[in-house]
Amino acid sequence: MLRIFALSAFVSIIGISTVSGYIYFSFLQQNLLQREMVISTEFIQSVSLINNPEAYFDGSTSVEDKRAIEEFFDHVIGIPDVFRATVFDANYKIIWSNDDELVGKTFVDNDELELAYRGISIFNKGEAGEHEKLEHDFLPQDVDEFVESYIPVWGQDHQRVIGVVELYKSPAALFETLRRGRELVALVSLLGGLILFGLLYWVVRTAHQLIESQRSRIRQASRRGVELNEQSLRRIGSELHDGPVQSIGFALLKLDSIVDDRDESASASEPDTDLVAKIRDALNHALQEVRSLSSGLVIPELKDQSAKQAIVKVIDRHEKRTGTTVKRDLDRLPEALDNSTKICLYRLVQEGLNNAYRHGKGVDQYVGIEVHNSRLTLTLSDAGPGMDAKDSNKINDPEHLGIRGMRERVESLGGDFHITSNHRNIGVKLTAALPIYD
């Protein structure tokens, strides 16, 4: 589970860092390019105000206006990093360019040019070979990347756009700065993502170890609880055997002695004999019940026996007591099991076989054990009457202590407990899956 989290967290964090770095670099690039365009726009507008080429843009051919526009052109082409400059008049016609092939041409379907005529400065970063526009075919062969700007030229009153200047710049210093910025953003994003992943993984791994430690303590506490519970049951069984059983046995001996003495006496009356017989029967029945109860509470010393030996003993006793046969498949049962697991298996087999005989008439009783992926599965089944819907609802009834005790034993050790009956309500199958700890 921790490995899956680590992989998903690594992919997510690296992905988020990459996207964040891309967004940040795009923002940085956009602002740097916009700053470059603002400087060019302010420069061109100031030159326009000084040289006043408005008359030439409007169609004047006077010498003075022509000289003014030439000075304007000289200043435009003198802008640093500009390798091509084009000037459009108010009719979308190129009236000047440092590329003579473009003079007199008109390029239509140009959205950026349309926006520039509305007074909006536009800039785009491009690469040679994209050929998004017809005028890109006229770019020099040695240009790899460029910044294309459309800058409106306002009249003296700043009320109307008299023309548009299109600049193609290749600012090497700016592009180098952007390349270094891209590398720096990528490096910082990657390192930041790795550091964040490391911290997050450390926190989750620490929490996972703490949870596993607590689970281990809970399992150990559950196993100790099972053993303490079994010790308590053993002590109660011993107390029953050494206390009430002895007292009842002593009373029976005394009754037998009284009966023998009374038989020899002629004064013994028939009612007294009947009374003594009833007392004897009651005490014999009580003695048998207490002996059964005490023998059921006390488990043989499992520490000196393997789990297989203990379960075989339970099955043999059941067969001898009930006169029935139990099929068994215990070859895959591990030899080494902790005491709490052995106690749990012992009690499950004991109670399960008792139920199979009591409710299933002991027909086709079966006990089997399988082990797969550090998990032991115990199966007990019979071919008796089975369970109907009403009986199934009683399984979780608190008053049914046998089933409830079996379930709690299994779940206290971190296992799963199920009881099912087939679709024809023939037979019952009990399944208990228990983890095996080293």
Secondary structure by P-SEA (a helix, b strand, c coil): caaaaaaaaaaaaaaaaaaaaaaaaaaaaaaaaaaaaaaaaaaaaaaaaaacccccccccccaaaaaaaaaaaaaaaacccccbbbbbccccccccccccccccccccccaaaaaaaacbbbbbbbbcccccccccccccccccbbbbbbbbbbccccccccbbbbbbbbcaaaaaaaaaaaaaaaaaaaaaaaaaaaaaaaaaaaaaaaaaaaaaaaaaaaaaaaaaaaaaaaaaaaaaaacaaaaaaaaaaaaaaaaaaaaacccccaaaaaaaaaaaaaaaaaaaaaaaaaaaacccccccccaaaaaaaaaaaaaaaccbbbbbccccccccccaaaaaaaaaaaaaaaaaaaacccccbbbbbbbbcccbbbbbbbbccccccaaaaaacccccaaaaaaaaaaaaaacbbbbbbbcccccbbbbbbbbbbcc
